[in-house]
């Protein structure tokens, strides 16, 4: 508990607008009340002490037994895509079986006609575990273009009319025209040609922000193509969300020319790092592994040569830009580690490796030695690890026990932030699977998981002095849960968000 004289000095400068009384603070167990004013946490301590600071205009919110945490920070999203699904511009296929996936796509074709885009399907949970194909989609509509994006975004199924619209210059080695499958850069390039108008994108961003508020999320790090930067700039004052943008590698030339460095911006919109895909995904069968997939006998692929990756890392580091490199397989992780080692990258830039799904123990140690930072997605564990799930199908039982090793990463002292990759965007679901993972190497404590979803995300975006913790002077970005997560460790995904505060104001109140 903070000493009262410190509180007195702070309160001479600011009025107390709101007091949250009678709450549980999992990260500050000796306190039960909190005061807010001017968008900041002004005091945190015992109820008698905090209540004495109220004025006639102070709103007192009684939340007996509810738990207050720093607002969740999702350290890896594709935020606009969430909004496009929320408003129906993209047909949401998540959680459906094969028959229902095809039925929903058929209904979308009837409703929308020209150019239907579905996203979120995942064959790993289907009885017939094969990708959607051109033939599947042609049976729905042979006349108008229809595509379906796999849950990980690294594989797209397209019907015949859609395949005819693939832009020139796409690497045909990444296109299987017979099956109607596009992977990696071919899929990314194709998807970028389907452009919603400005009004639709604006509507989608606000829908995604509303979804974030319902989930207790107050900040996101979002991976974006360079042309989306202007969209976030236009919406930053109205979005009611704190956003760190991580533009993809094609933005590097412009960022170098302008001299803009990571951390540039303000509390609402900030430049993070530059995003690059070193490999693909386990689900798409193209994450780069040292030993073959058990189902295909192949090892996946690297998207860049060693020299190309070294040049990228060197340029970013010299320009004061954090790198945000997607590396899932051990072969991709090795390539990223070697690039940082050759360049001798700056520790001040907090360079990131995204996903870090299948590192070896030696690679975890090298990552720590290089002072790199790791962003992982514990919802992947819930989706794909354990008995009867995809990792066993594609990697075997031994490697399933080694994948997503959150416990080993933390034990090695690596900075670890949790995100969702929007599969789905739900910190409580991710927290549940980080705590209740099927294998010991994957499991963390409730307290550790909360820190990965709050404090660590702020650190990764150079904002640890402003948010991510319940401390006096920090931004009043808060999430209120219906019960203490420490007492519900086996059912964390069932916890409910009661309220979300951003900048000291409620942006979500459960009905």
N, C-alpha and C positions, 0 to 999 in steps of 0.2 A: 504494500500500500504506500502511495506517495505521501510524504510529509505535508501537513496542512499549510505551512508557510509557503511552499512552492505553489500550491494551488491559489493562494491569496494573490500572489504576484501576477499570476496569469490572468486571474479574473478581473483585475483592475483594468485590463486592456480590452476584454471581450465580454459581451453579454451572453449569458447562458440561454440558448434558445430551446434546447430539449434535454431532458434527463430521462435515461432509461433506468428503471428502478427494479430491484429484486431479481436480477438476472444471474445466470451462471456464465462465467468467463473461463472456458477451458484453457486459454493461454495466459490468463491472469487469475489464478484460483483464489487469491486472497481478497478479491474485489467482488462487489455485487451491484454496483451502480456506475453509471457513466454519464458525463455531461458533454454536450455538443454546442458549438457556436461558431459562426463564421466559416462553416464547412470543415472545422477541425475538431479533434478530440481535445477538450479543454481540461478534463479531469477524469480520473478513474480511481475508485476506492470504495469505502464502505458507505452504506446508504445514509447514515446520519450525517456523515461528513459532506457528501455530495448534495444532499437535500438542502443543506444550509446555504447553498450557493444559488438557489432558485430565486427568481424575481416574480413579480406579478404577471409578466408576459411569458414565463417559462412554461413550456408544455411538458408535463410529466407523463411518461408512458409506463404503465405497470405491466411487467412481463414476468411475473412470478414463475420461476422454474425454467424459463426459456433460456437457450444458450446463444450468446453473442460471440461472433468470430469476426476477424477482419474479412472484408469482402473477398470472395474467391477471385483469383487471377488465373484465367485459362491461358497457359503459356504457349499453346499451339492451336490455332483455329484457321479455318477458311471461312471467314465470318459472313461475307456476302452470300456465299452458297447456302448458309443456314437460312438467311432471309429469303432467298429465292424459293426455297422449299416452303418456308412459312407462308408466303403469299400465293403459292401454287404455280409460280412460273416454271419451277421444276417439279415434276411429279415425284412425291416421296414414296420410295419403295422399301424403306428400312423396316426390318422385322417381319417381312412377308415371306411365305413359302413360294415355291416356284409357280404354282398355279395362280395364286393370288397376285403375284408380281405381273404375270402376263395379263391377267384380267384387269388390273389397275391401269396398265399401259393401254389396253384396248379401250377402256373407258375414257382415258385422257385423249386418245385419238378422236373418239366420237365428239368430245366436248370442244377440243381445240383445233383439230384438223392439222394444218400445216405446221411442221416442226415441233414435235413433241420430244422433250428431254426428260427422262426419268433418272433418278439417282438414289443410291443407297442399297441396292440389292447385294446379297451376300450368299453365294451358292454353298458356302461351307456348312450352313445349317439346313440345307435341303436334303431330302432323301436321295435325289439324283444329283450328285455333286459335280455338276458340269456348268461351265459358264453359259450365259445366254449367248445366242448365236444369230447370225444373219437370217438363217431359216426361221428361227423362233419369231423374230421381229417382222420378217416378211409375211408370215402368216397373219399377223395383226393388221399390217397395212403394206401392200406392195407398191402403193402409189405415192405416199408422202413420206418425207424423211422422219425417222424415228431412231433415237439413240438411247442407250441405258448405261449410265456410269456406275461402275462397281463401287462399293462402299469406300474403298481406299483411294479412289480417283486415279489409279494407275492403269486402269483397263476400261475400255469403252466398247460396248457391243453396238453395232450399227446395222440397219437394214440396207437393202440395195439402193434405194434412192438417196439415203444419207451418204453411203460410200461414194456415190458419184459426185458429191460435193466436197470431198476432201481437198483442201487447198493445194496448189502446186508447191513443190519444194519439200513436202513432207517426206521424211526418210521412210522409204517403202519397206525397209527391213523391219520396221516396227508395225507394219500393217499386214494382217492375214486376211486378205480379201475373201478367200473362200469361207472362212469362219465368221467374217465380219468383225474381227477383233483388232483394235488399235491399242498400243501400249505406249507408256512413257511420253516422250516429247511429241510423238504423233498424236496421241490422245489430247495432250495439253493444247497443242496448236489448233486442233480441230475444234475443241471446246471454246477457244478464244474467238472463233469466227461467229459464234452464236451470241450476239450482243444484245442484251436488254437495253431499252432506251433509258435516258437519264432519270425520268420519272419513276420507272420501274425499279431501278437500282436504289434510288433514294427511299422508296417505299420498303424495299427489301431490307435495307440497313436498319431502318427503324423497327421493323418486325423482328429482326435478329436481336436488336438491343432489348426489346420487350421480352423475348425469350430468355435472354441472359439474365435480366432482372428476376424473372420467375425462378431461376436456378441459383440465385444468390451471387451471380457473377457481376463484378463491378469494373473489371479490367480484362482486356483480351490482348494477346499478341496475335496478329493475323498475317498470314502469308498471302501476298497479293502480286498480280502482274503489275508492272510499272504504271500502266494507264489508270489504275484505280486510285492512285495517290490523290488526284484532284477530287475524286468523289468524297474521300474521307476529309479532305480539307474543307469542302463545301458544307459538310454535315457536322463538323466537329462541335460547333456551338449548340447544336440542337439534339445531338444523339443521346446525351445523358449516359455516356459510357466513356471510360478511359481506354484509348486505343494506342497500341504500339504496332506500327506497320513494318513488315519485313518484306520489302520488294524483291522480286526474283532477279536472277543474275543479269538479264538484259538491261537493268537499270544502272549497272555499275559505271558505264561510260559517263552518263549524265551526272551521277553523284560525284565522281572524280572531278569532272569539269567544274561543277558548282562549288566543290570544296565542303559539302555538307557531311558531317560526321555523325556516327551513331550517338543517340542521346539528344539530338537536336529536336526542339519542339517545346511543348509546354505540358501541363498536367493532363490535358485532354487528348492531345495527339502528338506522338513522339516517333522519331525514326529509330527503329531497332537495327537489325543487321540485314545483310544481303543473303537471300535464300538461294540454295542450289541443291539439286537432287544428285547425289553420288550414285544411288542405285534405285531400284524399284521397291516392290513390296513382297512379303511372303505370299499374300493372297493372289497376286498376279503372277507369281512364280518367277519374278525377275529381281528379287533382292539378291545381292551378290554374296554367295556363300563359299566357304573354303571347301566344303564337302557337298556332294550332290543332294538335291531334294530326293526324298525316298520315293515319291510318286512319279517324278518325271525323269530322274537320272541326270538332270542338268544342274548347273551351279548358278544360274542367274547371270547378271551382267553388270559391269560398271558402265556408267554413262559417259565417263570422261577418262582420258589417259592420265597417267600419273603426272605428266608434265603440264597438261591443261589444268589439273586441279591445283598444282603448285602455283601456277601463274595466277589463278583466281585468288587463292589465299594471300599470296604476296601483294597483289594489287589492293585488295581490301585492307589488309593490315597497314600498308603504307598510307592509305587514304583515311585512316582512322575509322574504318568501318568494321563492325563486328561481322563475323561470318556465321551463318545459320545453315548448316549443311545437314541435309537428310542423309542418314547412313544407317541402314537397318541390318544388313548382313555383316558377318565378321570380316569378309574381304573388303567391303566398302569402308568399314570402320578403320581397318588397317591403312587403307589408302589415305583417309583423312588425317589420321595420326601422323603418317609419314610426311604429308604435306606441311603440317604445322611444325614438325620437327625440322624439316629442311629450311623453312622460312625463318624459324625462330620467332614465332608470333608474340605480340605484346600481350602480357597478362592483364593489362588494364582494360582491354577491349572485351574481356569476358566472352571469348569466342565460344560458339555453341555447336554441339552435335545433337541433331534431332532424332528422336526415336531410340537409337542405341539399343536395338532389340536383342541382338545376338553377339555381344562382346565376349571375348575370352577373358579369363582372370588376368592374364598378362596385359591385355589391352585396357582393362579397367585401371590397372596400376599405371600404365603409360599415360592414360588420359589425365589422371591425377597429377602425374609428374609434369605434364605440359600445361597444367592449370586451365584445362578446358572445362566447359560447363555442359551439363547434360539435361536435355528436355525429354521426358518420357511420358507415355500415355498408359496409365494402369487399366483403363477400360479395355485395352487390347487383351489383357489377361482374361477379363470376364468374357470377352467375345470369343477368344480362340485358344486359350490354354486349358489343359486338363482333359480328362477322359472323354473320348468321343468327339473331340474338337479338332479344328483345322491344323494346329501346330503338330499334333501327333500324326495326322494324315500325311502332312507334307515333310515333316522333319524327323518323325519318330519319337518314341517316349523319352529317350535320353536327352535329346536336344530340347524337347518341351520343358524338361526340368531346369534347363539352363537359360531359357529365353526370358527377357524382361526382368533382369536380376536387380530389382530396386534395392533389396537388402544389401547386396554386395556393393552396389554403387555408394550407398550411404556409409557403409562400414569403411569404405576406402577413403572417405572424406571428400568425395566429389560434390560440388554444388549440383543439386537436383531439383528441377522444377517440373511440376506435373501440368499437362495439358490434355486435351481430348482428341485433337485432330477432327473434331466434330463427328465422332463415331461412338456414341452421340456426345453432344456438348452437355455434360452433366458432372460437375465436380463431386457430388455425393455418390454417384455411381462409381466414378473413378476411385474415390476414397474407399468405398466398400471393397473394391477388388484389390486395392493396394494392401489393405489390412487382411482380407480374407482370400488371398491368392491360393491356388492349389499347392504351390511348392514353397518351401522355406526360403529359398533364395529370392523370392519375389515379394515377401511380406515385410511390411513396415508397421510401426505402431500408429495408433490414431493420432497422437501428437505429432509424429514425424510426417504423416500424410497431410495434416493440416498445414504444417510449415511449408511443405512442397507446393501446396495450392495457394499460398498467401505470400509469406516472406520471400521465398525463393523467386517467385515470379517478379516481384518488385526488384529484387537484386539483378535479375537478368536484364531488366530494362533500365538499369542505373537509377532506380527510384526508391531504394531502400530507406532513404532518409525521409520519405514523404508518405509511404503507404506500406501495407503488408503486415502491420503489427498494431496491437491496441496499446498505443503509447501517447502520452500528452504531446500535442503538436502535430500528430499525424493526421492525414486526411480522414474525415469521418465517413469512410466507406465501410459498411458493415453488413453482415448477414445474420439474421436471427432465425434460429432453428427451433423446432418444437420441443426438442429435448437435448440433453448433453450427449454429444457423440461418444464421449468416453464411456458412457453407460449403455451404449447401444452398438458396440463394436461388431456384433454379428448381423446387424440389420441396418447398416448405415445407408444403404440405398433406399430404405423406407422412410428415412427422416424427411420432414417437410420444412420447406422454407416458409417462415411466417411473415417476415418483412425483409426488404432489402433497402438499405440507405446508401445514397450516393451524395457526396459533398454535404453530408449532414441532413439531407432531405429524403423522405421515403419515396422510392420510385416503384416499389411493389409492396402491396399488402394483400395477403391471402384472403380470398372471399369466405 
